Amino acid sequence: MLAWLFKFKFQLLWLLLTAAIGGYCYYLFFEAEDKTALLPGRTTDGHHQIEMQCTACHTDEKKENVFTSSGVPNSACMNCHSDALEKFSDSHPVRKFKNPENAVFLEHIDAMNCIACHSEHNQKITGEMSVTMPVDYCAHCHEVTLENLESHKNLPYDTCATAGCHNYHDNTPLAPSYLLKHYGEGKMLPNAGLPELHNQDLCPDPWTSAQNCASCHEEDMKEFQQGKHGMRLAFDGLSPMTPAMARIPMKESAAHLQMDCTACHQPDKPRAFAAYESCIQCHDDEHTRNYKNSPHFNHWNADPNGKTAVSCATCHMPRIESDHEGYQVSHDNTANLTPNEKMIRSSCTHCHGLQFSMNALADPELIRLNFDRSSKIIHPGIEWTADASIKRGDEKTKAIREFLQKSLSNTETQN
């Protein structure tokens, strides 16, 4: 018997190895809840929650008479992102490159297809905003900017998308017209305060049961499913997100909590609970922990319903203009998260001047400390824009510049 086993040992080892691999594959395909081993590479932070819902991106839509089972058509991306691109006025829509005058730019970058810049499962080349293009991609089309603008001549090509000045899809927070409109504003605005919400008393406070929220809050539910908190609910067969799935620090005690409406809007608790306490029950990063040391928290702690009471939700789920009337809370918790300059218009400038807001969001250390002081960094964007405008003969901007310089001189003299 031993001689027989020795004679066929390699065959036996092969059979045992085949059986082991087969058993593992069966378990992985049909039994295991975690199937990430099937992925060709790590999924980006924006999509990892739905990474096992392959058909969310890999559809059977035909593209140039070829099925895209190994690729992703634009329609798959737009199913989730079209509303955001429309709402924030996409700076580089596909229709721009359908214009024959812009066709020459397609020689450098295939700007007609989302996955030309955002390809998944490529961790080694994936940068901020899940961009998989080299960081100097802006220069392919905008090299003339570096040649014509005095302020940009000494800037490296890789700073276009990383210096907090430009965002490929939404540049409205830092557009030159917006910067000039708010040139010269101080730290705090004279009318600082949050806009009043429309129909804020629609639900009782507190409420007593987990009602079907979508029956009254259809738009809120749709927004919720566009953000990281609720995106899994937009796909059949996926359970709600839990803090255990997150890639940022979370409290172990909250690992099992399911992110649906009642995770934040808990029965028998006031709406204010959803703006702060519900956040800290899960999040455990430095930015969150440092909130209690900030002036924002002092205002919130003094009066959660006050006009200048700034909670987690004030910044990350801001009050935006409603399509119907007044203002409403945006339930898409990632709409203004990255790049962070998107927060300027939706959150910061309800209370603060534009320059002060830009300085704060350009300071990584200040963000980590949750804005416990003024920024030590001066964002040059407004001054650069003002310089260019004055050179073009803008007398209004010139007058503001002279007033600011005079005020600064008087302050230095007094000190």
Secondary structure, DSSP 8 states (H G I E B T S, - for coil): -HHHHHHTHHHHHHHHHHHHHHHHHHIIIII-S--GGGSSS---TTTGGGTT-GGGTS---EETTEE-TTS--HHHHHHHHHHHHHHTT-SS-HHHHHSGGGGGGGGT--TTSGGGT--SS-GGG--GGG--S-TTTTHHHHHHHHHH-GGGTTS-GGGTTTSSS--SS--GGG-HHHHHHTTT--SB-TT-S---BTTTTSS-SS--S---GGGT-HHHHHHHTTSTTTGGGGSTT-----GGG-SS-B-GGGTT---SHHHHS-TTS-HHHHHTHHHHTTB-SHHHHGGGGSHHHHHHHH-TTSTT---HHHHHS-EEE-SSSSEEE---TTTTTSSGGGHHHHTGGGTB-HHHHHHHHT-HHHHHTTS-S--S----HHHHHHHHHHHTT-HHHHHHHHHHHHHHHHHHHH-
